[in-house]
Amino acid sequence: MLLRDFLKRCTQALEALYPASEARSVALWLCREKLGVESYTHIVNPSEEIPEYMLPELEDDVRRLVRSEPLQYVLGSAPFCGRKFKVGPGVLIPRPETELLVEMVLEAARLSGPGTRILDLCTGSGCIAWTLALEIPGSEIVAVDISEEALTFARCQFSSQFSNQFSGQGPVFVNADILSESPAIPGGNFDFIVSNPPYVMEKEKTEMRKNVLDYEPSLALFVPDDNPLLYYRAIARISKSLLKPGGEGIVEINEALGEETAELFSAAGFKNVQIIDDLSGRKRMARFQK
């Protein structure tokens, strides 16, 4: 089959779920990852053929996509901060907007000197923890999640097959419930506490797509409408106990609750509390200092 014909078929099949431009982007991404072609290959080389042995796999991929399964699960990986992270059912897919959190931590950590200690709460795939470990030589990262399924992904992100990408000490991954009164988190005196916790209110489900609702873990996404800041209360409690004096917390937030989140950290006794917008002007991060 010609590559251009497959792209057309795949795009048309996905237009039942996505706008035409997004459906085409998904089809191009699938072919780029599975076939190693560029997004323009079918244009500059209209006679480009898909190898016969690849067609059954690609057709199965399209069937999965048409059932609303996320492309990242189909591929088994998701991009984040210039690297690929393993993902699959049971682990939240890394989002591009979370890269802003990492950039903020990296900027601050590079000023704090060697031996930076960072605690990542609700680590999920480990994308934040591993990126910080890879980018800050000599750092010590502890990463926590309640889901052992997610931690299975996190622990193996940069195993032996990725050893050429990492030569330092990897993050320490811990199974713990941060909502408990005394979560079993090793160590203390962290320079930074970071988190992308669950913050989507149940009532916001109506705005979300089936590929998220039907496939990604609700445990990593949703909070009760009557207690939407419960994870931030836990983060504040843990930060008061485990942050060094002068240490910082940087967390991703629900843009609809920016003011309430800032008030929570201020009321907990933290100083220099800020709500930070992303490039689209959306309230994306909260930052606070002990």
Secondary structure, 3 states (H helix, E strand, C coil): CEHHHHHHHHHHHHCCCCCHHHHHHHHHHHHHHHHCCCCCHHHHCCCCECCHHHHHHHHHHHHHHHCCCCHHHHHCEEEECCEEEECCCCCCCCCHHHHHHHHHHHHHHHHHCCCCEEEEECCCCCHHHHHHHHHCCCCEEEEEECCHHHHHHHHCCCCHHHHHHCCCCCCEEEECCCCCCCCCCCCCCEEEEEECCCCEEHHHHHHCCHHHHCCCCHHHCEECCCCCCHHHHHHHHHHHHHEEEEEEEEEECCHHHHHHHHHHHHHCCCEEEEEEECCCCCEEEEEEEC
